[in-house]
Amino acid sequence: MKKITPLKAIKAKCLDCCGYQKKEVKFCSALNCPIWLFRFGRNPKSQNHLFDVSFFEEHINVEVSNMEKILKNHIKNKKEG
């Protein structure tokens, strides 16, 4: 059996979770997932990779905002229907 690194295993799990769609991994909204920051197969805190906290904060805020809109619409539609 071929050994893989923990980061490659995380990347593979994220691809599996997102239906093997790389774009879906990029826009993953499972912000509470313990491996969310590692979903690209990189350690975001490593010196070998740039870790731009503002990118993640912006991405999280956009995702939360979108999720709030979707949830409000779902509740509204459920009450009306």
C-alpha positions as CSV (number, residue, x, y, z in Angstrom):
1,M,0.0,0.0,0.0
2,K,1.3,3.4,-1.0
3,K,1.8,5.8,1.9
4,I,0.5,9.4,1.6
5,T,1.2,12.4,3.8
6,P,-1.5,13.7,6.2
7,L,-1.9,16.8,4.0
8,K,-2.5,14.7,0.9
9,A,-5.0,12.6,2.9
10,I,-6.9,15.8,3.9
11,K,-6.9,17.0,0.3
12,A,-8.3,13.7,-0.8
13,K,-11.0,13.7,1.9
14,C,-12.0,17.2,0.9
15,L,-12.3,16.2,-2.7
16,D,-14.4,13.2,-1.7
17,C,-16.6,15.4,0.5
18,C,-17.2,17.8,-2.4
19,G,-17.9,15.2,-5.1
20,Y,-14.4,15.4,-6.6
21,Q,-15.0,18.9,-7.8
22,K,-12.0,21.1,-7.2
23,K,-14.0,24.3,-7.5
24,E,-16.3,23.1,-4.7
25,V,-13.3,22.5,-2.4
26,K,-12.3,26.1,-3.0
27,F,-15.7,27.4,-2.1
28,C,-16.4,24.9,0.7
29,S,-18.9,26.3,3.2
30,A,-18.2,23.8,5.9
31,L,-16.4,26.4,8.0
32,N,-16.7,24.4,11.2
33,C,-14.9,21.4,9.7
34,P,-11.6,20.9,11.6
35,I,-9.7,20.5,8.3
36,W,-11.2,23.4,6.4
37,L,-8.0,25.5,6.5
38,F,-6.0,22.5,5.2
39,R,-8.4,21.6,2.3
40,F,-6.0,22.6,-0.4
41,G,-3.5,20.0,0.8
42,R,-1.3,22.7,2.4
43,N,-0.5,23.8,5.9
44,P,-1.7,27.4,6.0
45,K,0.6,28.2,8.9
46,S,3.7,26.8,7.2
47,Q,6.5,29.2,6.2
48,N,6.6,27.5,2.8
49,H,3.1,29.0,2.0
50,L,1.7,32.4,2.2
51,F,-1.0,32.6,4.7
52,D,-3.2,35.7,4.1
53,V,-5.6,35.8,7.0
54,S,-7.5,38.6,5.3
55,F,-8.4,36.2,2.4
56,F,-9.8,33.7,4.8
57,E,-11.7,36.3,6.8
58,E,-13.2,37.8,3.6
59,H,-14.1,34.3,2.3
60,I,-15.7,33.3,5.6
61,N,-17.7,36.6,5.8
62,V,-19.0,36.1,2.2
63,E,-19.9,32.5,2.8
64,V,-21.7,33.3,6.1
65,S,-23.5,36.1,4.4
66,N,-24.6,33.8,1.6
67,M,-25.6,31.1,4.0
68,E,-27.7,33.6,6.0
69,K,-29.6,34.7,2.8
70,I,-30.2,31.1,1.8
71,L,-31.5,30.2,5.3
72,K,-33.8,33.2,5.5
73,N,-35.2,32.4,2.0
74,H,-35.7,28.8,3.0
75,I,-37.6,29.7,6.2
76,K,-39.7,32.3,4.3
77,N,-40.6,29.7,1.6
78,K,-41.4,27.1,4.2
79,K,-43.8,29.5,6.1
80,E,-45.5,30.5,2.8
81,G,-45.7,26.9,1.5
